Amino acid sequence: MELRKKILDEAHTSMFTLHPSSNKMYQDLKQKFWWTRMKWEIAKYVSKCDVCQRVKADHLNLAGTLQPLALPAWKWEDVHMDFNVGLPCTQKGYDSIWVIIDRLTKFAHFIPVKNRYLNAHKIDENKPRIKYEAHWPKWPGRPTTPPGRPIRAKSVLAQSVRSADQGAGRPTH
């Protein structure tokens, strides 16, 4: 028994093995040693190792299954938005890109914007806002964002839709 304990200590805590799992330790030891209930003893030894219990992560089940978002019925009915900021300035002063992706068709549209437009908490009614219709005049309908998206993205989209409707909207019948 004392010899087995020394073998297990050496195989588990040596500088070259770095606390292997019980399966790895068994695979290594079975090439040179064998005794009855060897795999069980190795598993028991590794489960009692204080360093392994504190350092190695538990492999727990996930909290729950992921639920995919429902597919939209129309294209451009549901969009994903993101802002790429901190880019070098262009000659017209654009330093950010507003990326809008349709969830149904996966079609992306890239609108150059100035970073000052993206500060939703500093919006002034007299300052110009992002007008997506100036970049894409045939945008069908009013896009929405699914729940759980950042509030800043929703507010920028809502303000842009409002600003695009101020004189740039389609005539109503």
N, C-alpha and C positions, 0 to 999 in steps of 0.2 A: 504494500500500500504506500509506503514511504517513497519508493522509487517512482510509482505512478504520479504522486503529487509533485515530485521534482520535475518529471517530464512535462506535466501540464503547466507548471510554473514557468519553465523555460520556454515552452512553445507559445505561451500566451503573453508573457511580460518581457520577452527579450527585445532588445533594441531593434532587431531586424523584422520582427513580426508586428509590433505595434497594436496589440490587443485585437486579434482577428475575431470574427464571429465564430460561433460553434461549428457551423458547416465548413468554413474555410480551415479552421483548426483541425477538424476531423480529417479533411482531405489531405492536409499536410502530414499529420501524424500516422495515418494508416499506411503510408508508403514505407515507414520504417518500424512501426510498432503495431502490436495487436494484443488485445486482451478482451475478455468477455465483458459485455455491456460498456464497451469503450465509448461509443457514440453518446450514450446516456450520461456517462460520467463527464464527458467534455461539455455537454450542454449544461449540466448542473454546475460545473466549475465556472463557465462563462457567465451564467446567470447570477452567480454570487460575487462576481468581480465588481468591486466598488467603483473603479474608474469607468468601466464600461457602462454601468448603470447611470452614472452622472453625466457622461460625455455624449454617448451615442443617443441619437434621437429615437423616440418611439415611433413605430410605424403604425399609426392609428388609421382607422377608416376615416374617410372624408366626412365632413359635417353633413353633407347632403348632396344629392345629385344636382347637376347644373340644369337649369331649365332654359331652353333656347327661346329667344323672342319670336313671337308669331310673325310670319311673313306678311308684309303689307300687300294689299289688294292691287294697288296701282303703283307704277313707278313714280318716284319722287314724292310719294306720300309720307315716307318715313326716311329720314336722312341721319347720317352720322356726321358730326362736325368736329374739326380740330383746328387749332391755330399753331402754325410754326412761326415762332417769334425769334427775334435776335439775329436775323439774317442781315447781310450787308445791304446798305441802302442802294436803291436804284437811282437813276437820274431824276425820276419823278417823285422821289422821296418815299417809296414803298419799302418797308423793312420787315414785313410779315406776310404770310400767306394764309388765307382762310381756305381750308380744305373741306369740301362738302361731298359726301359719298352717299349715293342712293343705295339703300340696303337691298332692294330687289334686284337691280341690274348690275350693281357693283360699279357703276359708272361714277367717276370722280370729276369734280370741277375745282379748279384752283383759282382763287380770286386774290389778286395782290391788294394788300391793305396797309395802312399806316398804323403803327403800334398805338398811337394816341386814340384811335377809334375803338380799340379793344378794352379800354379802361371803362368798364360798364358802370362803375360807381361814380365816375366823373362825367357822365353824359350831360350835355347842356342842350336844350332845345334849339338854340340858335346855331350850334356847330353842325357841320355836315356829318352824316353817318354813312356807313357802308351801304351802297345801293347795289344789291345783287342784280337787279334788272338791267343796270347799265352794262354789266358784264355778260348777262345771259337773258336777252329779252324774251325768250320763249319758255321761260320756266313755268311749267304747268302747275297751277294751283298754289296752295300755301303749304310748304313743308312743315312737318312736325317732328319732334324728337321724342324717342321713347322715354318712359320714366326712368329715373336714376342717372340721367345725364347731368353734367355740371350746370349749375344755375347760370353761370356766366355765359356759357355757350347759348343757352336758351334765351337769355336776355338780349344778347347781341343779335340773335336771329330775329327776335320779336321787334327790336328797335329798327333793324334793317328793313323788315317787311313794312313797318309803319312809315319809314322814311321813303321807301320805294313807292308807297301808295300816295304820297303827297305830290300830286301833279304828274307822276310817272306811271300811274296805274292805267289799266284798260278801261275804256268807257263802259258804263253799265247801261243795261237796257231795261 
